[in-house]
Amino acid sequence: MALMNRRLDPDIHTVFLMTSAPNVFMSSALVKEVCRLGGDISEFVPPATAEALRRRVGRPG
């Protein structure tokens, strides 16, 4: 979006304000990919969901 704004009008300045981790949107596809690659997903999903996903992708808890 920032690049498009700059292309449409070079005088437009875009500022990004990041939210804190508990309030950020996390796509399920990204969580699944992290799990598939063996990453820790425990902070993104409830414990039962993390365990079910690890079993589904064949990763140990």
Backbone atoms as SQL, in Angstrom:
CREATE TABLE atoms (id INTEGER PRIMARY KEY, chain TEXT, resi INTEGER, resn TEXT, atom TEXT, x REAL, y REAL, z REAL);
INSERT INTO atoms VALUES
  (1, 'A', 1, 'MET', 'N', 0.831, -1.182, 0.000),
  (2, 'A', 1, 'MET', 'CA', 0.000, 0.000, 0.000),
  (3, 'A', 1, 'MET', 'C', 0.880, 1.252, 0.000),
  (4, 'A', 2, 'ALA', 'N', 1.944, 1.233, 0.786),
  (5, 'A', 2, 'ALA', 'CA', 2.826, 2.395, 0.845),
  (6, 'A', 2, 'ALA', 'C', 3.460, 2.672, -0.517),
  (7, 'A', 3, 'LEU', 'N', 3.857, 1.620, -1.214),
  (8, 'A', 3, 'LEU', 'CA', 4.466, 1.810, -2.534),
  (9, 'A', 3, 'LEU', 'C', 3.461, 2.365, -3.539),
  (10, 'A', 4, 'MET', 'N', 2.236, 1.888, -3.468),
  (11, 'A', 4, 'MET', 'CA', 1.209, 2.404, -4.380),
  (12, 'A', 4, 'MET', 'C', 0.928, 3.866, -4.076),
  (13, 'A', 5, 'ASN', 'N', 0.812, 4.212, -2.800),
  (14, 'A', 5, 'ASN', 'CA', 0.595, 5.614, -2.432),
  (15, 'A', 5, 'ASN', 'C', 1.713, 6.494, -2.969),
  (16, 'A', 6, 'ARG', 'N', 2.953, 6.030, -2.825),
  (17, 'A', 6, 'ARG', 'CA', 4.090, 6.818, -3.303),
  (18, 'A', 6, 'ARG', 'C', 4.043, 6.962, -4.819),
  (19, 'A', 7, 'ARG', 'N', 3.640, 5.895, -5.497),
  (20, 'A', 7, 'ARG', 'CA', 3.557, 5.964, -6.958),
  (21, 'A', 7, 'ARG', 'C', 2.452, 6.916, -7.405),
  (22, 'A', 8, 'LEU', 'N', 1.326, 6.907, -6.697),
  (23, 'A', 8, 'LEU', 'CA', 0.220, 7.795, -7.048),
  (24, 'A', 8, 'LEU', 'C', 0.530, 9.249, -6.736),
  (25, 'A', 9, 'ASP', 'N', 1.243, 9.466, -5.634),
  (26, 'A', 9, 'ASP', 'CA', 1.591, 10.842, -5.240),
  (27, 'A', 9, 'ASP', 'C', 2.852, 10.804, -4.391),
  (28, 'A', 10, 'PRO', 'N', 4.000, 11.212, -4.943),
  (29, 'A', 10, 'PRO', 'CA', 5.266, 11.158, -4.215),
  (30, 'A', 10, 'PRO', 'C', 5.277, 11.981, -2.918),
  (31, 'A', 11, 'ASP', 'N', 4.320, 12.872, -2.748),
  (32, 'A', 11, 'ASP', 'CA', 4.276, 13.686, -1.536),
  (33, 'A', 11, 'ASP', 'C', 3.563, 12.984, -0.374),
  (34, 'A', 12, 'ILE', 'N', 2.977, 11.819, -0.642),
  (35, 'A', 12, 'ILE', 'CA', 2.314, 11.070, 0.432),
  (36, 'A', 12, 'ILE', 'C', 3.372, 10.314, 1.224),
  (37, 'A', 13, 'HIS', 'N', 3.323, 10.435, 2.530),
  (38, 'A', 13, 'HIS', 'CA', 4.224, 9.708, 3.422),
  (39, 'A', 13, 'HIS', 'C', 3.398, 8.723, 4.228),
  (40, 'A', 14, 'THR', 'N', 3.897, 7.502, 4.323),
  (41, 'A', 14, 'THR', 'CA', 3.174, 6.459, 5.038),
  (42, 'A', 14, 'THR', 'C', 3.911, 6.137, 6.328),
  (43, 'A', 15, 'VAL', 'N', 3.171, 6.027, 7.408),
  (44, 'A', 15, 'VAL', 'CA', 3.738, 5.677, 8.707),
  (45, 'A', 15, 'VAL', 'C', 3.124, 4.346, 9.142),
  (46, 'A', 16, 'PHE', 'N', 3.952, 3.414, 9.580),
  (47, 'A', 16, 'PHE', 'CA', 3.477, 2.126, 10.059),
  (48, 'A', 16, 'PHE', 'C', 3.543, 2.101, 11.575),
  (49, 'A', 17, 'LEU', 'N', 2.441, 1.804, 12.194),
  (50, 'A', 17, 'LEU', 'CA', 2.395, 1.650, 13.650),
  (51, 'A', 17, 'LEU', 'C', 2.061, 0.197, 13.939),
  (52, 'A', 18, 'MET', 'N', 3.006, -0.505, 14.496),
  (53, 'A', 18, 'MET', 'CA', 2.810, -1.923, 14.782),
  (54, 'A', 18, 'MET', 'C', 2.075, -2.097, 16.106),
  (55, 'A', 19, 'THR', 'N', 1.165, -3.050, 16.139),
  (56, 'A', 19, 'THR', 'CA', 0.450, -3.377, 17.354),
  (57, 'A', 19, 'THR', 'C', 1.307, -4.305, 18.209),
  (58, 'A', 20, 'SER', 'N', 0.921, -4.498, 19.435),
  (59, 'A', 20, 'SER', 'CA', 1.642, -5.437, 20.280),
  (60, 'A', 20, 'SER', 'C', 1.282, -6.859, 19.854),
  (61, 'A', 21, 'ALA', 'N', 2.130, -7.809, 20.179),
  (62, 'A', 21, 'ALA', 'CA', 1.960, -9.192, 19.725),
  (63, 'A', 21, 'ALA', 'C', 0.591, -9.788, 20.058),
  (64, 'A', 22, 'PRO', 'N', 0.031, -9.564, 21.251),
  (65, 'A', 22, 'PRO', 'CA', -1.273, -10.179, 21.529),
  (66, 'A', 22, 'PRO', 'C', -2.413, -9.652, 20.649),
  (67, 'A', 23, 'ASN', 'N', -2.226, -8.515, 20.005),
  (68, 'A', 23, 'ASN', 'CA', -3.296, -7.912, 19.205),
  (69, 'A', 23, 'ASN', 'C', -3.088, -8.028, 17.702),
  (70, 'A', 24, 'VAL', 'N', -2.039, -8.692, 17.293),
  (71, 'A', 24, 'VAL', 'CA', -1.732, -8.772, 15.868),
  (72, 'A', 24, 'VAL', 'C', -2.546, -9.889, 15.212),
  (73, 'A', 25, 'PHE', 'N', -2.920, -9.689, 13.960),
  (74, 'A', 25, 'PHE', 'CA', -3.600, -10.731, 13.191),
  (75, 'A', 25, 'PHE', 'C', -2.568, -11.753, 12.753),
  (76, 'A', 26, 'MET', 'N', -2.860, -13.003, 12.994),
  (77, 'A', 26, 'MET', 'CA', -1.964, -14.082, 12.578),
  (78, 'A', 26, 'MET', 'C', -2.780, -15.047, 11.735),
  (79, 'A', 27, 'SER', 'N', -2.417, -15.217, 10.486),
  (80, 'A', 27, 'SER', 'CA', -3.196, -16.099, 9.615),
  (81, 'A', 27, 'SER', 'C', -2.970, -17.554, 10.001),
  (82, 'A', 28, 'SER', 'N', -4.005, -18.352, 9.823),
  (83, 'A', 28, 'SER', 'CA', -3.884, -19.776, 10.139),
  (84, 'A', 28, 'SER', 'C', -2.868, -20.440, 9.219),
  (85, 'A', 29, 'ALA', 'N', -2.762, -19.964, 7.982),
  (86, 'A', 29, 'ALA', 'CA', -1.784, -20.540, 7.054),
  (87, 'A', 29, 'ALA', 'C', -0.362, -20.346, 7.574),
  (88, 'A', 30, 'LEU', 'N', -0.091, -19.189, 8.147),
  (89, 'A', 30, 'LEU', 'CA', 1.238, -18.921, 8.682),
  (90, 'A', 30, 'LEU', 'C', 1.516, -19.800, 9.901),
  (91, 'A', 31, 'VAL', 'N', 0.527, -19.946, 10.772),
  (92, 'A', 31, 'VAL', 'CA', 0.694, -20.795, 11.957),
  (93, 'A', 31, 'VAL', 'C', 0.949, -22.241, 11.531),
  (94, 'A', 32, 'LYS', 'N', 0.197, -22.728, 10.543),
  (95, 'A', 32, 'LYS', 'CA', 0.382, -24.098, 10.051),
  (96, 'A', 32, 'LYS', 'C', 1.771, -24.282, 9.461),
  (97, 'A', 33, 'GLU', 'N', 2.235, -23.301, 8.715),
  (98, 'A', 33, 'GLU', 'CA', 3.564, -23.388, 8.107),
  (99, 'A', 33, 'GLU', 'C', 4.657, -23.420, 9.172),
  (100, 'A', 34, 'VAL', 'N', 4.533, -22.588, 10.182),
  (101, 'A', 34, 'VAL', 'CA', 5.503, -22.584, 11.279),
  (102, 'A', 34, 'VAL', 'C', 5.518, -23.947, 11.948),
  (103, 'A', 35, 'CYS', 'N', 4.344, -24.517, 12.167),
  (104, 'A', 35, 'CYS', 'CA', 4.243, -25.835, 12.785),
  (105, 'A', 35, 'CYS', 'C', 4.890, -26.894, 11.899),
  (106, 'A', 36, 'ARG', 'N', 4.596, -26.869, 10.617),
  (107, 'A', 36, 'ARG', 'CA', 5.180, -27.842, 9.675),
  (108, 'A', 36, 'ARG', 'C', 6.696, -27.803, 9.700),
  (109, 'A', 37, 'LEU', 'N', 7.238, -26.606, 9.886),
  (110, 'A', 37, 'LEU', 'CA', 8.695, -26.439, 9.890),
  (111, 'A', 37, 'LEU', 'C', 9.309, -26.681, 11.272),
  (112, 'A', 38, 'GLY', 'N', 8.466, -27.067, 12.238),
  (113, 'A', 38, 'GLY', 'CA', 8.974, -27.409, 13.560),
  (114, 'A', 38, 'GLY', 'C', 9.065, -26.253, 14.532),
  (115, 'A', 39, 'GLY', 'N', 8.478, -25.118, 14.195),
  (116, 'A', 39, 'GLY', 'CA', 8.524, -23.958, 15.071),
  (117, 'A', 39, 'GLY', 'C', 7.529, -24.045, 16.220),
  (118, 'A', 40, 'ASP', 'N', 7.737, -23.230, 17.212),
  (119, 'A', 40, 'ASP', 'CA', 6.869, -23.176, 18.392),
  (120, 'A', 40, 'ASP', 'C', 5.655, -22.300, 18.088),
  (121, 'A', 41, 'ILE', 'N', 4.472, -22.909, 18.128),
  (122, 'A', 41, 'ILE', 'CA', 3.237, -22.169, 17.845),
  (123, 'A', 41, 'ILE', 'C', 2.427, -21.919, 19.110),
  (124, 'A', 42, 'SER', 'N', 2.980, -22.260, 20.255),
  (125, 'A', 42, 'SER', 'CA', 2.218, -22.216, 21.511),
  (126, 'A', 42, 'SER', 'C', 1.716, -20.823, 21.881),
  (127, 'A', 43, 'GLU', 'N', 2.381, -19.787, 21.440),
  (128, 'A', 43, 'GLU', 'CA', 1.908, -18.447, 21.794),
  (129, 'A', 43, 'GLU', 'C', 0.841, -17.921, 20.832),
  (130, 'A', 44, 'PHE', 'N', 0.563, -18.675, 19.770),
  (131, 'A', 44, 'PHE', 'CA', -0.400, -18.220, 18.774),
  (132, 'A', 44, 'PHE', 'C', -1.749, -18.913, 18.848),
  (133, 'A', 45, 'VAL', 'N', -1.799, -20.091, 19.464),
  (134, 'A', 45, 'VAL', 'CA', -3.034, -20.873, 19.530),
  (135, 'A', 45, 'VAL', 'C', -3.180, -21.482, 20.926),
  (136, 'A', 46, 'PRO', 'N', -4.402, -21.864, 21.301),
  (137, 'A', 46, 'PRO', 'CA', -4.604, -22.534, 22.586),
  (138, 'A', 46, 'PRO', 'C', -3.851, -23.873, 22.618),
  (139, 'A', 47, 'PRO', 'N', -3.508, -24.367, 23.812),
  (140, 'A', 47, 'PRO', 'CA', -2.732, -25.613, 23.928),
  (141, 'A', 47, 'PRO', 'C', -3.360, -26.804, 23.189),
  (142, 'A', 48, 'ALA', 'N', -4.666, -26.983, 23.283),
  (143, 'A', 48, 'ALA', 'CA', -5.306, -28.119, 22.608),
  (144, 'A', 48, 'ALA', 'C', -5.169, -28.001, 21.089),
  (145, 'A', 49, 'THR', 'N', -5.253, -26.792, 20.571),
  (146, 'A', 49, 'THR', 'CA', -5.114, -26.576, 19.133),
  (147, 'A', 49, 'THR', 'C', -3.679, -26.841, 18.690),
  (148, 'A', 50, 'ALA', 'N', -2.717, -26.387, 19.480),
  (149, 'A', 50, 'ALA', 'CA', -1.308, -26.621, 19.151),
  (150, 'A', 50, 'ALA', 'C', -1.016, -28.114, 19.098),
  (151, 'A', 51, 'GLU', 'N', -1.509, -28.849, 20.087),
  (152, 'A', 51, 'GLU', 'CA', -1.285, -30.294, 20.131),
  (153, 'A', 51, 'GLU', 'C', -1.938, -30.991, 18.937),
  (154, 'A', 52, 'ALA', 'N', -3.169, -30.629, 18.620),
  (155, 'A', 52, 'ALA', 'CA', -3.867, -31.231, 17.484),
  (156, 'A', 52, 'ALA', 'C', -3.137, -30.936, 16.175),
  (157, 'A', 53, 'LEU', 'N', -2.655, -29.733, 16.024),
  (158, 'A', 53, 'LEU', 'CA', -1.955, -29.364, 14.798),
  (159, 'A', 53, 'LEU', 'C', -0.624, -30.100, 14.698),
  (160, 'A', 54, 'ARG', 'N', 0.097, -30.206, 15.810),
  (161, 'A', 54, 'ARG', 'CA', 1.363, -30.952, 15.797),
  (162, 'A', 54, 'ARG', 'C', 1.124, -32.414, 15.422),
  (163, 'A', 55, 'ARG', 'N', 0.064, -33.016, 15.962),
  (164, 'A', 55, 'ARG', 'CA', -0.261, -34.404, 15.597),
  (165, 'A', 55, 'ARG', 'C', -0.603, -34.499, 14.112),
  (166, 'A', 56, 'ARG', 'N', -1.348, -33.536, 13.627),
  (167, 'A', 56, 'ARG', 'CA', -1.791, -33.559, 12.233),
  (168, 'A', 56, 'ARG', 'C', -0.611, -33.465, 11.250),
  (169, 'A', 57, 'VAL', 'N', 0.375, -32.649, 11.589),
  (170, 'A', 57, 'VAL', 'CA', 1.517, -32.491, 10.683),
  (171, 'A', 57, 'VAL', 'C', 2.684, -33.408, 11.039),
  (172, 'A', 58, 'GLY', 'N', 2.473, -34.244, 12.069),
  (173, 'A', 58, 'GLY', 'CA', 3.495, -35.236, 12.416),
  (174, 'A', 58, 'GLY', 'C', 4.687, -34.678, 13.150),
  (175, 'A', 59, 'ARG', 'N', 4.459, -33.644, 13.942),
  (176, 'A', 59, 'ARG', 'CA', 5.541, -33.051, 14.745),
  (177, 'A', 59, 'ARG', 'C', 5.332, -33.394, 16.202),
  (178, 'A', 60, 'PRO', 'N', 6.412, -33.749, 16.904),
  (179, 'A', 60, 'PRO', 'CA', 6.270, -34.024, 18.350),
  (180, 'A', 60, 'PRO', 'C', 6.006, -32.745, 19.128),
  (181, 'A', 61, 'GLY', 'N', 5.359, -32.895, 20.280),
  (182, 'A', 61, 'GLY', 'CA', 5.033, -31.752, 21.137),
  (183, 'A', 61, 'GLY', 'C', 6.229, -31.256, 21.812);
